[in-house]
Amino acid sequence: MARSPRPETITMNLDNPAHGGTVIGRIDGQVVFVSGGLPGETGVRVELAPQKTSSSRKGFRTGRVISVEKPSPYRIPARCAAAAAGGGCCDLDFVDGVGSLEYKKAVVVDQLRRIGKIVIEGNIPCDGVSLSPQVGWRTRVRLGVDKTGRAGVRRKASREVIPLEQAQCAQWAQGLVAGLENERFTPGSEIAVALGDSGERSVVELTGNRRHRHSRVVGGHETVAHRLTRVPEVEWQIEPQGFWQGHRAAPDFYTQWIGEVIPAGHGSAWDLYGGAGVFSSVLSGRVDWVDCVDHASQASMEGARALAAAGLDNVRFVDGDVAHSLDRLRVRTGLHAVVIDPPRVGAGIDVIARVAAYEPNHVVHIGCDPATAARDLGAWISAGYQLEKLTVVDAFPLTHHVEILAYLTPAASS
């Protein structure tokens, strides 16, 4: 049997962060995307991926850090046992909170410049916020189940499961998975777990496929309760497999931010990709009518129930794809505001252009991927809007993921 070739290693200095959780280094001018590094580190020993991998044909190499001679002042000991065991969870658990936010702001600014053709420095107010806590912030998780029925985190880029008794993720809130290491589930299933605001927990086993999904409550109740500080009269009951913001502090921060930038006014507001209507609950008190648009789900149906029960009767939930639902939405006495929070793939240039054609007075665009958000914000500007404020939110500590909140208004010349 032929021996595997000895890994190729090289020492380099690291430059700027790249989208996706790596940092850029160079070998004789060739770009190397290095995982496990931080901007500005020098004397970094890197193990390179084999030259014959597909990435080498795209003009770059990939590698991972083995050691660092002069580390970043933001580097700290890694905090996630699951990531150390190979889990695909915390790829930036070795940087402190200040460094994490700086890293993510640099990525966002770079993507806006490269993709959106938007220059932030000196032109547009841009701040950064780190949501607290940095560890133990996640209140929802999906676990894999191995062939022996043990639940755990999946290995990076794999279906293999690291059982809970071997390692747990530093993102998880206290009590989220407590005791589940002693349980046995259906091999090959998924386990959805959620904590409510009062600490109540729901555990649901999911079997089948996306078209024929079967769920079975195996712990707690079918749903858990969530409330907002800004709209305390609304209580949402959301299933563990339903959508709610990942960080426990995110719903309050986002709704507070939206309430500060969108003034009260007359007319309609649209909450696009609105899910359970969390943002609709804030818009309800600022306009005459709100339409919340998303594909029907447990979250959207619960949102309709919860808002109606709280007396927010000026909110209407519209079932459908955003791109094909705009002509059904209310624009009585003008469109005062739009909040648009698309999935990771973004809204897309065509959807942005169609929404902009209705001439909303105020727009909040929320993006969870710097590249697609940059493309979408560029589309808003092309459609005659100007960026008034940008906030980069470290809403996913210990990971490279980031949230972008952007406030836009019609450009003076449009």
C-alpha positions in Angstrom: 0.0 0.0 0.0 1.4 3.4 -1.0 2.1 5.8 1.8 0.2 9.0 2.0 2.4 11.9 1.1 3.8 14.0 4.0 1.7 17.2 4.4 3.2 20.3 2.9 3.9 23.0 5.5 5.0 26.6 5.1 5.6 29.6 7.3 3.8 32.8 6.3 2.3 36.0 7.6 -1.5 36.6 7.6 -3.3 39.6 6.2 -7.0 40.4 6.0 -9.9 38.2 7.0 -11.9 36.5 4.2 -15.6 35.7 4.0 -16.2 32.2 5.3 -13.9 32.2 8.4 -10.4 32.2 6.9 -7.6 34.7 6.7 -5.6 35.5 3.6 -1.9 34.5 3.3 0.3 34.3 0.2 2.9 32.0 -1.3 4.9 33.6 -4.1 1.9 35.8 -4.9 -0.6 32.9 -4.8 -3.5 33.4 -2.3 -3.9 30.9 0.5 -7.1 30.9 2.6 -6.0 29.8 6.1 -8.4 28.5 8.7 -7.5 28.9 12.4 -5.7 32.2 11.9 -6.3 35.8 12.7 -5.4 39.0 10.8 -1.9 40.4 11.4 -0.4 37.2 12.8 3.2 36.5 11.8 5.4 33.5 11.7 2.4 31.3 11.1 3.1 27.6 10.4 0.4 26.4 8.0 -0.3 22.9 6.7 -1.5 23.2 3.1 -4.2 21.2 1.5 -2.8 18.9 -1.3 -1.8 20.8 -4.5 -4.1 18.5 -6.6 -7.3 19.5 -4.8 -9.9 21.3 -6.8 -9.2 24.6 -5.0 -5.7 24.7 -6.5 -7.2 24.8 -10.0 -9.1 28.0 -9.0 -5.9 29.9 -8.5 -5.6 29.6 -4.7 -4.6 27.2 -2.0 -6.2 26.3 1.4 -4.6 25.4 4.7 -4.8 25.3 8.4 -2.8 26.8 11.2 -0.4 24.5 13.1 1.4 27.1 15.2 1.8 30.9 15.5 5.1 32.7 16.5 3.5 36.1 17.0 -0.2 35.7 17.7 -2.9 38.4 17.5 -3.6 40.3 20.7 -7.2 39.0 20.3 -6.2 35.3 20.3 -7.4 33.3 23.3 -7.5 29.6 24.1 -10.1 27.8 22.1 -13.4 27.5 24.0 -15.5 24.8 22.2 -15.0 21.1 23.0 -17.1 20.1 20.1 -15.1 22.1 17.6 -11.9 20.6 19.1 -13.3 17.2 18.5 -13.9 18.0 14.8 -17.5 19.4 15.0 -18.6 21.9 12.4 -19.8 24.5 14.9 -17.3 27.0 16.4 -14.7 28.0 13.7 -13.7 31.2 15.6 -13.7 30.1 19.2 -10.1 31.2 19.6 -10.7 35.0 19.3 -12.1 37.3 22.0 -15.2 39.4 21.6 -13.4 42.6 20.5 -11.4 40.7 17.9 -14.4 38.8 16.7 -16.4 42.0 16.0 -13.4 43.6 14.3 -12.9 40.5 12.1 -16.5 40.5 11.0 -16.7 44.3 10.4 -13.6 44.0 8.2 -15.3 41.2 6.2 -18.5 43.2 5.8 -16.8 46.4 4.7 -14.7 44.4 2.2 -17.7 42.6 0.7 -19.7 45.8 0.4 -16.8 47.4 -1.5 -16.1 44.4 -3.8 -19.6 43.2 -4.5 -21.9 46.1 -3.7 -19.5 48.8 -4.9 -20.3 50.6 -1.7 -17.5 52.5 0.1 -18.2 52.7 3.8 -15.2 54.5 5.3 -15.9 58.1 5.9 -19.2 58.1 4.0 -21.8 56.1 5.9 -22.3 55.7 9.6 -21.2 52.2 10.5 -21.0 50.7 14.0 -20.6 47.3 15.4 -22.4 45.5 18.3 -21.5 42.3 20.0 -24.5 40.6 21.5 -24.1 39.2 25.0 -23.4 36.5 26.1 -20.5 35.4 24.0 -20.7 31.8 25.3 -23.9 29.9 26.0 -26.1 32.1 23.8 -27.9 29.6 21.6 -31.4 28.5 22.7 -32.2 26.2 19.7 -30.2 23.4 18.1 -30.6 20.4 15.8 -28.6 17.3 16.7 -27.7 14.3 14.6 -28.3 10.8 15.8 -25.7 8.0 15.2 -26.4 4.3 14.4 -26.5 3.5 18.1 -29.1 6.1 18.9 -26.8 8.6 20.5 -27.4 12.3 19.8 -24.6 14.8 19.1 -23.0 17.4 16.9 -22.0 16.5 13.3 -18.4 16.5 12.3 -17.5 19.3 9.9 -18.6 18.5 6.3 -19.8 15.1 7.4 -22.9 13.2 8.5 -20.8 11.5 11.3 -22.0 12.3 14.8 -19.9 13.2 17.8 -22.0 12.0 20.8 -22.9 14.5 23.5 -21.1 12.4 26.1 -17.8 13.1 24.2 -18.1 16.8 23.5 -20.6 19.6 23.6 -20.8 23.0 21.9 -19.8 26.2 23.7 -22.7 28.1 21.9 -25.4 26.1 23.7 -27.3 27.8 26.6 -27.2 26.2 30.0 -29.7 23.4 30.1 -30.3 23.2 26.4 -29.1 19.6 26.0 -28.8 18.6 29.7 -29.4 14.9 30.2 -29.8 14.1 26.5 -26.5 12.2 26.5 -28.2 9.5 28.5 -31.1 9.2 26.1 -31.3 7.0 23.0 -33.2 8.0 19.8 -34.1 6.6 16.4 -30.8 6.0 14.5 -30.5 8.5 11.6 -33.1 10.9 13.0 -32.6 14.5 14.0 -33.3 15.9 17.5 -34.7 19.5 17.6 -34.3 21.2 21.0 -35.4 24.6 22.2 -35.4 26.6 25.4 -38.1 29.1 26.1 -37.6 32.5 27.7 -38.5 31.1 31.1 -36.2 28.1 30.8 -38.8 25.5 29.7 -37.5 23.0 27.2 -39.0 21.1 24.3 -37.3 18.1 22.6 -38.7 16.7 19.3 -37.4 13.8 17.3 -37.6 14.3 13.5 -37.7 11.4 11.1 -38.3 11.0 7.4 -37.3 13.5 4.7 -38.2 17.1 3.9 -41.3 16.1 2.0 -42.5 13.6 4.5 -41.3 14.8 7.9 -42.6 13.1 11.0 -42.2 14.7 14.4 -42.6 13.2 17.9 -42.3 15.1 21.2 -39.9 13.2 23.4 -39.3 15.8 26.1 -41.3 18.7 27.5 -44.1 20.3 25.6 -44.7 20.7 21.8 -43.7 24.4 21.9 -41.8 26.9 24.0 -42.7 30.6 24.7 -40.9 33.7 23.6 -41.7 37.4 24.3 -40.2 40.8 23.3 -39.3 43.5 25.7 -40.6 46.1 23.3 -44.0 44.4 22.7 -44.5 42.4 26.0 -48.2 41.7 25.3 -47.3 39.3 22.5 -46.3 35.7 23.4 -45.2 33.3 20.7 -45.4 29.6 21.1 -42.8 28.2 18.7 -41.9 24.5 18.0 -38.2 23.5 18.4 -38.0 22.9 14.7 -39.5 26.3 13.9 -37.6 29.5 13.3 -36.6 31.8 16.1 -33.5 34.0 16.2 -30.5 31.9 17.3 -29.0 34.3 19.9 -31.2 34.8 22.9 -30.6 38.6 22.7 -31.2 39.0 19.0 -35.0 39.5 18.9 -34.9 42.4 21.4 -31.9 44.0 19.8 -33.2 43.8 16.2 -36.7 45.1 17.2 -35.2 48.0 19.2 -33.0 48.9 16.2 -35.9 48.9 13.8 -38.0 50.9 16.2 -35.3 53.6 16.4 -34.7 54.1 12.7 -38.3 53.8 11.3 -40.4 56.8 12.5 -44.1 56.6 13.0 -46.2 57.5 10.0 -49.3 56.8 8.0 -49.9 54.2 5.3 -48.7 50.6 5.1 -45.6 48.6 6.0 -44.4 45.3 4.7 -42.5 42.7 6.7 -41.0 40.5 4.0 -39.7 37.0 4.8 -41.5 37.8 8.1 -41.8 34.4 9.6 -43.6 34.6 13.0 -44.1 38.4 12.6 -41.6 39.6 15.2 -40.8 42.7 13.2 -44.5 43.1 12.3 -45.3 43.4 16.0 -43.1 46.6 16.2 -44.3 48.0 12.9 -47.9 47.6 14.0 -47.6 50.5 16.3 -45.9 52.8 13.8 -48.2 52.5 10.7 -51.8 52.0 9.8 -51.5 48.5 8.2 -48.8 45.8 8.1 -48.5 42.9 5.7 -46.2 40.1 6.8 -45.2 37.8 3.9 -43.7 34.3 4.1 -44.4 30.8 3.2 -46.9 29.2 5.6 -45.2 27.5 8.5 -45.9 26.7 12.2 -44.0 30.0 13.0 -46.1 32.1 10.6 -49.4 30.5 11.8 -48.4 31.0 15.4 -47.4 34.6 14.6 -50.9 35.3 13.2 -52.5 33.8 16.3 -50.2 35.5 18.8 -50.5 39.0 17.3 -54.3 38.7 17.0 -54.5 37.5 20.6 -52.6 40.6 21.7 -55.0 42.9 19.8 -52.6 43.8 17.0 -55.4 43.6 14.5 -53.8 45.8 11.8 -51.3 43.0 10.9 -52.2 40.6 8.0 -50.2 37.4 7.3 -49.8 36.6 3.7 -48.9 33.1 2.7 -46.6 32.9 -0.3 -43.2 33.5 -2.0 -42.2 37.2 -1.6 -41.4 37.6 -5.3 -44.9 36.4 -6.3 -46.9 38.1 -3.5 -46.0 41.8 -3.9 -49.0 42.7 -6.1 -51.3 41.4 -3.3 -50.0 43.6 -0.6 -51.6 46.8 0.8 -50.2 50.2 -0.2 -53.0 52.4 1.1 -52.0 56.0 1.3 -48.5 55.0 0.4 -45.9 52.5 1.5 -44.3 54.0 4.7 -41.8 51.3 5.5 -40.4 47.9 4.4 -38.4 45.5 6.6 -36.9 42.8 4.5 -35.0 39.8 6.2 -34.3 37.3 3.5 -32.6 33.9 4.0 -28.9 33.4 3.5 -29.2 33.5 -0.3 -30.5 37.0 -0.1 -33.5 38.6 -1.8 -31.9 39.1 -5.2 -31.6 42.0 -7.5 -35.0 41.4 -9.2 -37.0 41.3 -5.9 -35.2 44.4 -4.6 -36.0 46.3 -7.9 -39.7 45.3 -7.6 -40.0 46.3 -4.0 -38.3 49.6 -4.7 -40.8 50.3 -7.5 -43.4 50.8 -4.8 -41.3 53.6 -3.4 -41.2 52.9 0.4 -40.1 55.9 2.5 -38.0 53.8 4.8 -36.3 50.5 4.3 -34.6 48.2 6.8 -32.6 45.4 5.1 -31.3 42.6 7.3 -28.7 40.2 5.9 -27.1 37.1 7.4 -24.5 36.6 4.6 -22.0 39.5 3.8 -21.8 38.6 0.1 -25.5 38.3 -0.7 -26.3 41.3 1.6 -23.7 43.4 -0.3 -25.3 42.4 -3.6 -28.7 43.3 -2.3 -27.7 46.6 -0.8 -26.0 47.5 -4.1 -29.4 46.8 -5.8 -31.1 49.2 -3.4 -28.7 51.9 -4.3 -29.1 51.2 -8.1 -32.9 51.5 -7.5 -32.5 55.0 -6.1 -31.9 54.5 -2.4 -29.1 55.7 -0.2 -27.6 53.9 2.8 -28.2 56.0 5.9 -26.9 53.7 8.7 -25.2 50.3 8.9 -24.8 48.1 12.0 -22.6 45.0 12.0 -23.9 42.6 14.6 -21.9 39.8 16.1 -25.0 37.7 16.6 -23.2 34.4 16.2 -20.2 34.5 18.6 -17.5 31.8 18.3 -18.4 31.5 14.6 -17.6 33.5 11.4 -21.3 34.2 10.8 -22.5 37.8 11.1 -25.7 39.8 10.8 -26.0 43.1 9.0 -28.7 45.8 9.7 -29.0 48.5 7.1 -31.3 51.5 7.0 -32.0 53.1 3.6 -34.1 56.0 2.4 -34.9 57.4 -1.1 -31.9 59.3 -2.5 -32.4 63.0 -2.7 -31.9 63.0 -6.5 -34.3 60.1 -7.2 
